[in-house]
Amino acid sequence: MKSLPVGNLEDGLLSKVDLRRQQVAQTVEEVQKVVHRLTTEISHQDIRFQAVPYCDTHNGNIKVLAPSHFLVTVPVRGLAGYREAREQRWRYYTLQGTRLPCPLRDPEGLQQWLAVEQFMKSLWQWHEADVNIEGDIVPAKVLQVFRKLVENAIRTCHLSGKVSLLANRAAVWVAVETSACQVELELAPMVEIPTAWSQKAQWPRCLKRWPSPEKVGCIKSFGFDLLACSSYHWHLSFLQAEKVLLQQLDEDGGCRRRCFQVLRQLKEDVWCPGRRPVITAHHLQTVLFWTCEKYPHPKDWQGFGTALLRLVRKLHKCVSQHFLKHYFVRNTNLLRGASASELDAVAQKLAVFLKNPQLGPP
């Protein structure tokens, strides 16, 4: 097995990691000012959507998937007391409210329907026809309403020279000009479910040592979210749970976070650069979680070079097979629908690295 010349790391890669962190932090600072202005105006126009707060520290509503590709979750207001659906039924409609004669596939993996009756308390606006069809809160209709609100807010806030709404997208995407680059944001309305854990997330698996039972209880107490980012189904999200897992990575003094930062830097610089990369930080994070679970002991994360190569091998295997299981919902492949040719190109670069691991220029 090839060893990793860790000495090269001190010459440049850690400084690049620090520089990346500073640059991304500056971009996030600019982006969140814009997002706060837009969503504040949107909230004034429609009470169902909340303003994304401005935060001096980490903003939990902004997820950096790549340096110029962010996910921004916009919380909704007026839905509380969530209960899992008691019965399953086919529900497919046109946006005009007509029931489709031939039902499509039932929700899979991270997808689910959402009925207003699943909430003990709901604002009357969620029963309105602009978002509701026969009791279902339909993501496509929510996105239709939200897209129009974003368009109006861009104009009202005089941001037309800085922010533009991107067309031909199922979800709501905007491009924001920052001092460093243009950043594309997916703005996803989000239903927060802080009081329950999704039945689809059969986690943790039995007899697993990582994370500890105490941490599992803490993580599950944060619940989950439902994002509007497709036509019929709401998309399960576990952003808060993932954030807590990342924050508590190295309580035993290991090098997991350092390995993750270097893995992300190599991915962005060498293996998969670009504005809309086929492999994002969320994929790398999932690889990290699976590897932490397989190697739960502190001694497994004492040697940086060995630990980093372990992560790269896991990433190479997933990319080569075009298969990466979601960490919480096991029957979901996060690489499903990704470009096979792009994945193969990344796999080839990873194979070259594994044959001759170098962290810096030769």
C-alpha positions in Angstrom: 0.0 0.0 0.0 1.3 3.4 -0.9 2.2 5.7 1.9 1.4 9.4 2.0 4.2 12.0 2.1 2.8 14.0 4.9 5.7 16.4 4.9 4.4 18.0 1.7 1.3 18.9 3.7 3.2 21.5 5.8 4.5 23.2 2.6 1.2 24.2 1.2 -1.9 22.3 1.6 -2.9 23.3 5.2 -2.3 27.0 4.2 -4.5 26.5 1.2 -7.2 25.0 3.5 -7.0 28.1 5.7 -7.1 30.4 2.7 -10.1 28.5 1.4 -11.9 28.9 4.7 -11.2 32.6 4.7 -12.4 33.1 1.1 -15.6 31.0 1.7 -16.3 32.9 4.9 -16.1 36.2 3.1 -18.4 34.9 0.3 -20.9 33.5 2.9 -20.8 36.9 4.6 -21.8 38.7 1.4 -24.3 36.1 0.4 -26.1 36.0 3.7 -26.5 39.8 3.6 -28.3 39.5 0.3 -30.3 36.5 1.4 -31.4 38.3 4.6 -32.6 41.3 2.6 -34.5 39.2 0.1 -36.2 36.9 2.6 -37.1 39.8 4.9 -39.0 41.4 2.0 -40.5 38.0 1.1 -41.7 37.6 4.7 -43.4 41.0 4.5 -45.2 39.9 1.4 -46.2 36.5 2.5 -46.4 35.5 6.2 -45.8 31.8 5.3 -42.1 32.4 4.6 -39.7 33.5 7.3 -36.6 35.7 6.9 -33.3 33.9 7.0 -31.5 35.5 10.0 -28.2 37.3 9.7 -25.6 35.6 11.9 -22.2 36.8 13.0 -21.0 33.2 13.4 -22.2 30.1 11.5 -25.4 30.4 9.6 -27.3 27.1 9.8 -29.5 28.1 6.8 -26.5 28.3 4.4 -24.8 25.1 3.3 -21.7 25.4 1.2 -21.7 22.5 -1.3 -18.9 24.0 -3.4 -17.2 27.4 -3.3 -19.7 28.8 -5.8 -22.7 26.5 -5.1 -24.7 27.0 -1.9 -28.0 25.6 -0.6 -30.0 28.1 1.3 -33.0 26.8 3.4 -35.8 29.3 3.9 -38.0 28.2 6.9 -41.7 28.4 6.6 -44.1 29.6 9.3 -47.5 28.3 10.4 -47.1 24.5 10.4 -46.6 22.9 13.8 -47.2 19.6 15.6 -46.1 17.2 12.9 -47.4 13.6 12.8 -46.3 10.8 10.4 -49.0 10.0 7.8 -51.4 7.3 8.9 -52.2 6.0 5.5 -50.6 6.0 2.1 -52.4 7.0 -1.1 -51.4 7.9 -4.6 -51.4 11.7 -5.0 -50.4 13.2 -8.4 -51.9 16.3 -9.9 -51.3 19.0 -12.5 -50.4 22.4 -11.1 -53.9 23.4 -12.0 -55.3 20.9 -9.5 -56.5 18.2 -11.9 -55.8 14.6 -10.8 -53.5 12.7 -13.1 -55.2 9.6 -14.5 -52.1 7.4 -14.3 -50.3 7.7 -11.0 -46.5 7.8 -11.1 -44.0 6.1 -8.8 -44.6 6.1 -5.1 -42.1 8.2 -3.1 -38.8 6.6 -2.5 -35.8 7.2 -0.1 -35.7 10.8 0.8 -39.0 11.7 -0.8 -42.5 11.9 0.8 -45.8 13.6 0.4 -47.1 16.1 3.0 -50.7 16.7 3.9 -51.8 19.7 5.9 -53.7 17.4 8.3 -50.4 16.0 9.4 -50.0 19.2 11.5 -51.9 19.8 14.7 -51.7 23.6 14.0 -51.6 25.3 10.6 -52.2 28.8 9.3 -55.3 29.1 7.1 -53.0 30.2 4.3 -51.6 26.6 3.9 -55.1 25.5 3.1 -55.3 27.9 0.1 -55.4 26.7 -3.5 -52.1 28.4 -4.3 -50.2 25.7 -2.4 -52.8 23.1 -1.5 -54.5 20.4 -3.7 -57.1 18.2 -2.0 -55.4 18.6 1.4 -51.8 18.1 0.1 -49.2 20.8 0.3 -47.6 20.4 -3.1 -43.9 21.4 -3.4 -44.3 22.6 -7.0 -47.1 25.0 -6.1 -45.1 26.2 -3.1 -42.1 26.8 -5.4 -44.4 28.6 -7.9 -45.5 31.1 -5.2 -42.0 31.4 -3.7 -40.3 32.0 -7.1 -42.7 34.9 -7.8 -41.9 36.3 -4.3 -38.2 36.1 -5.0 -38.6 37.8 -8.3 -40.6 40.7 -6.7 -38.1 41.0 -3.8 -35.1 41.3 -6.1 -36.9 44.3 -7.8 -38.2 45.8 -4.5 -34.8 45.6 -2.8 -33.1 47.1 -5.8 -30.8 44.1 -6.2 -31.3 43.5 -9.9 -27.7 44.4 -10.7 -26.4 42.0 -8.1 -28.9 39.1 -8.0 -30.6 37.4 -11.0 -33.2 34.6 -11.0 -32.0 31.6 -13.0 -34.6 30.2 -15.5 -35.4 26.7 -16.5 -34.9 25.2 -13.1 -37.5 23.0 -11.2 -36.3 24.6 -7.9 -35.7 28.3 -7.2 -32.1 29.3 -8.1 -30.5 32.7 -8.1 -27.1 33.9 -9.1 -25.4 36.4 -6.8 -22.4 38.5 -7.7 -19.9 38.7 -4.9 -16.5 40.4 -4.7 -14.7 37.1 -5.5 -17.0 35.3 -7.9 -20.6 34.6 -9.0 -22.3 32.2 -6.6 -25.3 30.1 -7.5 -27.8 29.6 -4.7 -30.7 27.1 -4.5 -33.3 28.7 -2.3 -35.4 25.9 -0.7 -38.5 26.5 1.4 -38.1 24.3 4.5 -40.6 22.8 6.9 -38.8 22.3 10.2 -39.8 19.1 12.2 -37.9 19.6 15.4 -40.0 17.3 17.6 -39.7 14.0 15.7 -37.3 11.7 13.9 -38.4 10.4 10.4 -39.5 6.8 10.3 -37.6 6.5 7.0 -34.3 7.2 8.9 -33.6 3.8 10.5 -30.6 5.0 12.3 -28.4 4.1 14.1 -27.8 0.6 12.8 -27.5 -2.1 15.4 -24.2 -2.8 17.2 -22.5 0.3 15.9 -19.9 2.0 18.1 -19.9 5.4 16.4 -21.4 7.7 17.4 -22.0 6.9 21.0 -25.6 6.3 22.3 -25.5 9.6 24.1 -24.6 11.5 20.9 -27.2 9.5 18.9 -29.9 10.7 21.4 -28.7 14.3 21.1 -28.6 14.2 17.3 -32.1 12.7 16.9 -33.5 15.3 19.3 -32.9 17.9 16.6 -35.4 16.2 14.3 -35.4 16.7 10.6 -36.6 19.0 7.8 -38.6 18.8 4.6 -37.4 20.8 1.6 -39.4 21.9 -1.4 -37.1 21.3 -4.3 -39.1 19.1 -6.7 -42.6 18.9 -8.1 -44.6 16.3 -6.1 -42.4 15.1 -3.2 -40.9 16.9 -0.2 -37.3 16.0 0.3 -36.1 14.8 3.7 -33.1 16.7 5.0 -31.0 16.2 8.2 -28.8 19.4 8.1 -28.9 20.0 11.8 -28.1 16.4 12.7 -25.2 16.5 10.2 -23.9 19.7 11.6 -23.8 18.3 15.2 -22.0 15.1 13.9 -19.4 17.3 12.3 -19.0 19.5 15.3 -18.3 16.5 17.6 -15.9 14.7 15.3 -12.6 14.9 17.2 -13.6 14.9 20.9 -11.1 12.0 21.3 -8.3 14.0 19.8 -8.4 12.4 16.3 -7.7 14.0 12.9 -11.1 13.4 11.3 -11.9 17.1 10.7 -8.4 17.7 9.3 -8.7 14.8 6.9 -12.1 16.1 5.8 -10.8 19.6 5.1 -7.8 18.2 3.1 -10.1 15.8 1.2 -12.4 18.7 0.3 -9.4 20.9 -0.8 -8.1 18.1 -3.1 -11.6 17.6 -4.5 -12.0 21.2 -5.3 -8.4 21.8 -6.7 -7.7 18.5 -8.5 -10.4 15.8 -8.6 -13.6 17.6 -9.2 -13.4 21.4 -9.6 -16.0 23.6 -11.3 -19.1 25.6 -10.6 -21.6 22.7 -10.4 -19.3 19.7 -9.5 -20.8 16.2 -9.6 -19.2 15.5 -6.2 -20.1 18.1 -3.5 -19.1 18.7 0.1 -22.2 16.8 1.1 -20.9 13.6 -0.7 -17.6 14.0 1.0 -19.3 14.5 4.4 -21.3 11.3 3.8 -18.1 9.3 3.0 -16.6 10.7 6.2 -19.6 9.6 8.3 -19.6 6.0 6.9 -15.8 5.7 7.4 -16.1 7.0 11.0 -18.7 4.3 11.6 -16.6 1.6 10.1 -13.5 2.8 12.1 -14.9 3.9 15.4 -11.8 3.7 17.6 -9.6 6.7 18.5 -6.5 4.8 17.4 -7.9 4.7 13.8 -7.7 8.5 13.6 -4.2 9.2 15.1 -2.2 8.9 11.9 -3.1 11.6 9.4 -1.7 10.0 6.3 -3.3 6.6 6.9 -6.6 8.1 7.8 -6.7 10.4 4.7 -5.9 7.5 2.4 -8.7 5.5 4.0 -11.2 8.2 3.1 -9.8 8.5 -0.5 -10.2 4.8 -1.0 -13.8 4.9 0.3 -14.5 7.9 -2.0 -12.9 6.1 -5.0 -15.0 3.0 -4.4 -18.3 4.9 -4.2 -17.5 7.1 -7.3 -16.4 4.0 -9.3 -19.6 2.1 -8.5 -21.8 5.2 -8.9 -23.2 4.4 -5.5 -23.1 6.3 -2.2 -25.7 5.5 0.5 -27.3 8.3 2.4 -26.0 8.2 5.9 -29.4 8.3 7.6 -31.8 6.9 4.9 -29.9 3.8 3.7 -32.0 2.9 0.7 -31.1 6.2 -1.0 -28.2 6.4 -3.5 -26.8 10.0 -3.4 -25.2 9.5 -6.8 -28.3 8.3 -8.5 -28.9 10.5 -11.5 -25.4 11.9 -11.6 -23.5 12.0 -14.9 -21.8 8.6 -15.3 -19.1 10.2 -17.5 -18.3 12.8 -14.9 -18.2 10.2 -12.1 -15.9 8.1 -14.2 -13.6 11.0 -14.8 -13.4 11.7 -11.1 -12.8 8.0 -10.4 -9.9 8.0 -12.8 -8.3 11.0 -11.0 -8.7 9.3 -7.7 -7.1 6.1 -9.0 -4.1 8.1 -10.2 -3.8 9.7 -6.7 -4.0 6.4 -4.9 -1.2 5.0 -7.1 1.0 7.9 -6.2 -0.4 9.9 -3.3 1.0 13.4 -3.3 -0.4 16.3 -1.2 1.7 18.9 -2.9 3.5 19.5 -6.2 6.1 16.8 -7.0 
